Amino acid sequence: MSIAENVALVRENMARAAREAGRDPGEIRLVAATKMNDADKVRQAIAAGVDICGENRVQEMLQKHSQGAYEGAPLHFIGHLQKNKVKQVVGLASLIHSVDSEELLAAIQRCAAARGLRQDVLLEVNIGEEASKSGFRPEEISPLLEKMAEFPNVCVRGLMAIPPICAFPAENRPFFLRMKQLFVDNGRKKYDNVSMDFLSMGMSGDYTEAIACGANLVRVGTAIFGARDYSGK
Ligand SMILES: *Cc1c(COP(=O)(O)O)cnc(C)c1O
């Protein structure tokens, strides 16, 4: 299957999942998770109509960016971001999905302020409360949103999660539903520098489940590009 065929299939599945949930398919955006796929493949995905490109690694993003890989699509950063790499991402990625600590938020604030811009971010929630994963605990979200007035060069645009690895997509439903609840609850109140617009969850194995539970950004890699080749990397 070509990348174009894969994107068409993912789109069909997304639309069906949306309709089954009584949602408008047009409100859900497809982020191509492009890690380990070269500029040519990224261009094919954009030509096939993915809405956004999402990169995981800063060096890889800079390299592909210098090759013009993302022309025609917004670029998001979806991987774990180290504080010392913030400078390379702020202003380049229109949305950073993976803000997982207050220190990282502060680093983004400093960098965005120095450049006179405002950086959109999502707060990553460790929804499975796994020791191996980064992200805020669900109960940390509301107190942090209250403090966002202290971060005038950042805007929190929503929440992101990577639920625990499980054998069947349906097992993730409780996590996705908890995320949806957290998203709705925290979206009710008005905070400075917060606009709860995006709920980023769902990957190749479970994006239809995530859509059923309220995701409006899904991050799909393997189902678009095929399995990643980790040999020799
Ligand atoms: C790689 C990656 C994805 C996509 O994973 P697939 O299973 O290949 O669809 C989504 N989100 C993040 C944060 C990733 O690193």
The ligand as a Tripos MOL2 file, in Angstrom:
@<TRIPOS>MOLECULE
LIG
   15    15     1     0     0
SMALL
NO_CHARGES

@<TRIPOS>ATOM
      1 C1          5.4900    7.4930   17.2700 C.3       1 LIG1
      2 C2          4.4380    8.2550   17.9560 C.ar      1 LIG1
      3 C3          3.1070    8.1950   17.5590 C.ar      1 LIG1
      4 C4          2.6140    7.3020   16.4360 C.3       1 LIG1
      5 O1          2.7610    5.9510   16.7530 O.3       1 LIG1
      6 P1          2.2330    4.8170   15.7680 P.3       1 LIG1
      7 O2          1.8900    3.6860   16.6530 O.co2     1 LIG1
      8 O3          3.3390    4.5030   14.8270 O.co2     1 LIG1
      9 O4          1.0460    5.3650   15.0750 O.co2     1 LIG1
     10 C5          2.1830    8.9730   18.2250 C.ar      1 LIG1
     11 N1          2.5410    9.7720   19.2460 N.ar      1 LIG1
     12 C6          3.8040    9.8660   19.6640 C.ar      1 LIG1
     13 C7          4.1350   10.7670   20.7880 C.3       1 LIG1
     14 C8          4.7890    9.0980   19.0470 C.ar      1 LIG1
     15 O5          6.0390    9.1790   19.4850 O.3       1 LIG1
@<TRIPOS>BOND
     1     1     2 1
     2     2     3 ar
     3     2    14 ar
     4     3     4 1
     5     3    10 ar
     6     4     5 1
     7     5     6 1
     8     6     7 2
     9     6     8 1
    10     6     9 1
    11    10    11 ar
    12    11    12 ar
    13    12    13 1
    14    12    14 ar
    15    14    15 1
@<TRIPOS>SUBSTRUCTURE
     1 LIG1         1 GROUP 0 **** ****
